[in-house]
């Protein structure tokens, strides 16, 4: 079923996930791009923050989200997340 749909699809598929920075209100095309711009040695911290697997929910004081996840997030869900993680 899915294979047939994929055969019919003639658009472009992204090769990386885009990242949204809440404080900057900016979308980055990839974690690699963001790591290079911010001078980070690795993309691991970015992925951990976006996957909500890091003690801190920020990098350099900035909240990062997978862009597709952020666009689907309800305002109250975002506010609850920020409030819950404020003291971490």
C-alpha positions as semicolon CSV with decimal commas, in nm:
position;residue;x (nm);y (nm);z (nm)
1;X;0,000;0,000;0,000
2;X;0,269;0,252;0,104
3;X;0,501;0,146;-0,178
4;X;0,231;0,225;-0,435
5;X;0,181;0,572;-0,283
6;X;0,554;0,635;-0,286
7;X;0,577;0,538;-0,653
8;X;0,310;0,799;-0,733
9;X;0,485;1,072;-0,531
10;X;0,700;1,297;-0,745
11;X;0,785;1,570;-0,493
12;X;1,104;1,619;-0,299
13;X;1,169;1,434;0,026
14;X;1,379;1,611;0,290
15;X;1,704;1,439;0,381
16;X;1,727;1,606;0,723
17;X;1,487;1,735;0,985
18;X;1,454;2,108;1,022
19;X;1,499;2,268;1,365
20;X;1,307;2,560;1,513
21;X;1,468;2,795;1,768
22;X;1,198;2,951;1,983
23;X;1,396;3,252;2,106
24;X;1,527;3,343;1,762
25;X;1,198;3,253;1,589
26;X;1,418;3,095;1,325
27;X;1,418;2,770;1,130
28;X;1,746;2,589;1,062
29;X;1,764;2,340;0,777
30;X;1,955;2,078;0,975
31;X;2,129;2,006;1,302
32;X;2,460;2,012;1,113
33;X;2,390;2,366;0,993
34;X;2,297;2,478;1,343
35;X;2,603;2,313;1,501
36;X;2,834;2,484;1,252
37;X;2,672;2,827;1,299
38;X;2,684;2,802;1,678
39;X;3,034;2,651;1,687
40;X;2,921;2,326;1,848
41;X;3,149;2,024;1,822
42;X;2,864;1,776;1,783
43;X;2,499;1,751;1,680
44;X;2,422;1,512;1,968
45;X;2,317;1,785;2,212
46;X;2,085;1,936;1,951
47;X;1,919;1,599;1,892
48;X;1,888;1,534;2,265
49;X;1,716;1,869;2,323
50;X;1,483;1,823;2,025
51;X;1,401;1,468;2,140
52;X;1,349;1,591;2,500
53;X;1,620;1,352;2,625
54;X;1,856;1,601;2,786
55;X;1,849;1,730;3,143
56;X;1,848;2,082;3,011
57;X;1,585;2,168;2,755
58;X;1,805;2,435;2,601
59;X;2,137;2,489;2,430
60;X;2,297;2,824;2,501
61;X;1,973;2,926;2,669
62;X;1,768;2,865;2,354
63;X;1,481;2,618;2,322
64;X;1,505;2,394;2,017
65;X;1,231;2,182;1,863
66;X;1,197;1,968;1,556
67;X;1,017;2,210;1,325
68;X;0,745;1,963;1,227
69;X;0,675;1,889;1,593
70;X;0,665;2,259;1,681
71;X;0,417;2,346;1,404
72;X;0,175;2,082;1,536
73;X;0,214;2,184;1,900
74;X;-0,079;2,359;2,065
75;X;0,003;2,686;2,243
76;X;-0,096;2,545;2,585
77;X;0,120;2,236;2,524
78;X;0,419;2,459;2,454
79;X;0,350;2,673;2,762
80;X;0,313;2,362;2,981
81;X;0,641;2,222;2,848
82;X;0,827;2,547;2,909
83;X;0,683;2,580;3,260
84;X;0,759;2,216;3,349
85;X;1,119;2,241;3,233
86;X;1,188;2,596;3,355
87;X;1,382;2,491;3,664
88;X;1,588;2,213;3,502
